Amino acid sequence: WKRIFTNKFSFFFQNTLFHGQSIDVVKKGRTLPCKERLESANKIKDEGTAAFKKLDFNTACTKYEHAIAMFHYVYPTRDDWKKRGIKDEDMEMVNYIGDKDSCKEDRDAVKDLKTKLYTNIATCHFQSKNWALSVRACDYALQVDEDNVKALYRRAMSNIKAPSAGGIEIDSALGDLKKAHKLEPDNIRVKRELGRLKQTLKKQKFQIQQPSQFLIINPS
């Protein structure tokens, strides 16, 4: 796959290319008017949620990918794209927000569903301990709705949980939790995790500032 898509987009978004070619409900869904498209996508989303409740995170994630692939996806502009090796110039991206005659209610429903689907994809990867993919899926959700508290919380927790988390990731998590808390001051989970992170950072700062308690003996 030649360059821009692999470098810029996560694999769950790249998958929309193949879902649109091989999954009938996705292919049909892309041709439907807004209300019917929403209905079809919500049905698939519900199938994903049923799988999630059974702890089948892979199936759940795939279902959520199928649903999002009706709205936000990549498609080939040439019939011979496979033979050509999937080149950037043969691809187009679609970010469906509704039809020209769609009412505000339907457009808002599309936005809400896209945000939920990306947040659900993030949660599936979080449960599977795929921290980086969980963060990326939250990034997509927040591109749709920058004030989505669930996506802010999930991205923060993914950054905190990642074994490779450093200063940048922890700072990002702190910022996300602060913003989520400002948006929903009474959200218990957000308040709890923000308090824990602040306490951890305070403790780390205290430890760094303390003088060494060990006698350093120079080698002879």
ABEGO torsion letter per residue (X at the ends): XBGAAAAABBAAAAAAAAAAAABAAAAAAAABBAAAAAAAAAAAAAAAAAAAAAGBAAAAAAAAAAAAAAABBBBBABAAAAAAGGBAAABBBBBBAEBAABBAAAAAAAAAAAAAAAAAAAAAAAAAGBAAAAAAAAAAAAAABAABAAAAAAAAAAAAABAABBAAAAAAAAAAAAAAAAABAABAAAAAAAAAAAAAAAAAAAAAABBBABBBBBBX
